[in-house]
Amino acid sequence: LPITIDSHFDDWTSEALQHEDPTGDGSTVDLRRFAVANDEQFLFLRFETQEEIHLTDDNAISIFLDTDNNLNTGKQFNGLGAELEILVGWLTADFFTGSTWKSVSLNDLHFRSQPTVSGNLFEIAIGRNALPDGLNLLFSGNAIKIAFKDRSSGGDWMPNAGTVFPFVFDNSPTPSLDLTDLKK
C-alpha cells in the first residue's frame, strides 16, 4: 500500500492487515485496534487508543517486533521472541542481536510518527533496511510478529495474552504516487 505518514488516514485501506482489541480491558490506556502494511522501504503501523494521549511523551506504551519470527530469540513476550521493543513515550528502543541488548535511538530505526500532538489515532513508519546497532539488519526475514503493551500497572495488551499477530511482508512494487505539477 502506498502509505504516507501525514496524519491523514484515508490511505489506510481495507487491504492492510488489521486487529481489533476488546474495549475496556486497559487500566490506563485502552488499546483499541491496529493495522499493518508495508512498501519497499518501510513497515507501517496504524493504531488507535480509546483515550487521547501524546504518543511520544508521558506514556508507557511499548511496541514489540519479533523481526526474525523466531520465538527462541529475543525478549519472550506474549508468544513472541521480540528483537525490538520500542518504548514510544520514552523515545527509545531496545534491540536484541545475538545474545545482547542494545539501547538504540528511534532515528536508528528510521522511525517516523504522526500526529506530533495528542490524539487517539497514530501512524508509524519503521525502516525495513534499518541497522539499529550499525551492523545488524532489523528485519532479517520476510515474516514478523507484532504486539503492543501499555506497561502501566494493569496495562492493556494488543493482541491479548496468548494471541500472536503474524505479518508477512508484501514485496510487490508499490504503485507510484501521482505528482501534481505546480506551475507559476
C-alpha positions in Angstrom: 0.0 0.0 0.0 1.3 3.5 -0.7 1.1 5.0 2.9 2.2 8.5 3.8 2.9 9.4 7.4 0.9 12.6 7.4 -2.0 12.3 10.0 -4.4 11.7 7.1 -5.6 8.1 7.4 -7.5 7.7 4.1 -4.5 5.9 2.5 -5.1 3.0 5.0 -7.5 0.8 3.0 -9.1 -2.5 4.0 -6.1 -4.3 2.3 -4.0 -3.5 5.4 -3.9 -6.4 7.9 -5.9 -5.4 10.9 -6.6 -6.5 14.5 -9.3 -5.2 16.8 -8.9 -5.5 20.6 -11.7 -5.8 23.2 -12.9 -2.5 24.7 -12.3 -1.7 28.4 -9.5 -4.1 29.1 -6.8 -1.4 29.9 -6.4 0.3 33.2 -4.6 3.5 31.9 -4.7 3.3 28.1 -7.2 1.1 26.3 -5.5 -0.1 23.2 -8.3 -0.5 20.6 -7.0 -1.6 17.2 -4.1 -1.6 14.8 -3.3 -2.2 11.1 -0.1 -3.1 9.4 1.2 -2.5 5.8 4.5 -2.1 4.1 6.2 -0.9 1.0 9.7 -1.4 -0.3 11.2 0.9 2.3 9.0 0.9 5.4 6.8 -1.2 7.8 3.8 0.9 8.6 1.7 0.6 11.8 -1.5 2.5 12.5 -3.0 2.1 15.9 -5.8 3.6 18.0 -6.4 4.1 21.7 -9.6 4.8 23.5 -8.1 7.8 25.3 -6.3 10.8 23.9 -2.6 10.5 24.5 0.6 12.2 23.3 2.4 9.3 21.6 6.0 10.4 22.2 5.6 11.8 25.7 4.4 10.6 29.1 3.0 7.1 28.3 4.2 3.6 28.9 3.2 2.1 25.5 5.7 -0.4 24.0 5.7 -2.0 20.6 7.2 -5.4 20.3 8.5 -6.7 17.0 9.7 -10.3 16.5 11.7 -9.4 13.5 13.1 -12.9 12.7 9.8 -14.7 13.5 11.6 -17.0 16.0 10.1 -17.4 19.5 13.5 -18.7 20.8 15.4 -15.4 20.1 14.9 -12.0 21.7 12.7 -11.0 24.6 10.0 -13.5 25.4 6.6 -11.7 25.3 3.1 -12.9 24.6 4.3 -15.7 22.2 7.0 -13.6 20.5 10.7 -13.6 20.7 11.0 -9.9 20.2 14.2 -8.5 18.8 12.9 -5.0 19.1 11.0 -3.2 21.9 10.1 0.4 21.0 9.3 2.5 24.1 7.5 5.3 22.3 6.7 7.5 25.2 10.4 7.5 26.2 11.7 8.0 22.6 14.0 5.0 22.8 14.2 1.3 21.8 16.0 -1.9 22.8 17.4 -4.0 20.0 18.5 -7.7 20.6 21.1 -9.2 18.5 22.9 -12.5 19.2 22.9 -12.6 23.0 23.0 -8.9 23.9 20.5 -6.0 24.2 21.5 -2.5 23.0 19.6 0.7 23.6 19.1 2.5 20.3 17.5 5.7 19.2 14.3 5.9 17.2 16.5 7.6 14.5 18.4 4.3 14.2 15.1 2.7 13.2 14.2 5.4 10.6 11.2 5.8 12.9 8.5 8.4 11.9 5.2 9.0 13.6 2.2 11.3 13.3 0.5 13.2 14.7 3.1 15.0 16.7 0.4 16.4 19.1 -2.0 14.4 21.2 -4.7 12.2 19.7 -6.0 8.7 19.7 -5.1 7.6 16.2 -1.5 7.3 15.2 0.6 6.1 12.2 4.2 5.0 12.4 6.9 4.0 9.8 9.9 1.9 10.6 12.7 1.4 8.1 12.9 -2.1 6.6 16.6 -1.6 5.9 17.5 -0.1 9.3 20.7 -1.2 11.0 19.7 -0.3 14.7 23.2 -1.2 16.1 25.0 -0.1 13.0 25.8 -3.7 12.0 22.7 -6.0 12.0 19.7 -5.6 9.8 16.5 -5.1 11.8 14.3 -7.3 9.6 16.2 -10.5 8.8 13.3 -12.3 7.1 10.1 -11.8 5.4 7.7 -12.8 8.3 7.4 -11.0 11.6 5.1 -10.8 14.6 3.8 -7.7 16.3 2.4 -6.8 19.8 1.6 -3.7 21.8 1.6 -3.3 25.6 0.8 -0.5 27.9 3.4 -1.1 30.6 1.4 0.7 33.3 0.1 -1.3 36.2 -2.7 -3.5 34.8 -2.0 -2.2 31.3 -3.6 -3.5 28.2 -2.1 -5.9 25.7 -2.9 -5.9 22.0 -3.4 -8.6 20.9 -4.5 -10.1 24.2 -2.3 -12.5 26.2 -1.8 -15.8 24.4 -2.6 -14.4 20.9 0.0 -13.5 18.3 -0.3 -11.3 15.2 1.8 -12.5 12.3 2.6 -10.4 9.3 4.3 -11.3 6.0 5.9 -8.5 4.0 4.4 -8.0 0.6 7.3 -7.4 -1.8 5.1 -6.3 -4.7 6.2 -3.0 -6.1 4.2 -0.1 -4.7 2.3 2.0 -7.2 4.0 5.4 -7.7 2.2 8.4 -6.4 0.7 10.8 -8.9 2.7 14.0 -8.8 0.9 17.3 -9.2 2.8 19.9 -11.3 2.7 23.3 -9.7 3.3 25.9 -12.4 3.9 29.6 -11.8 
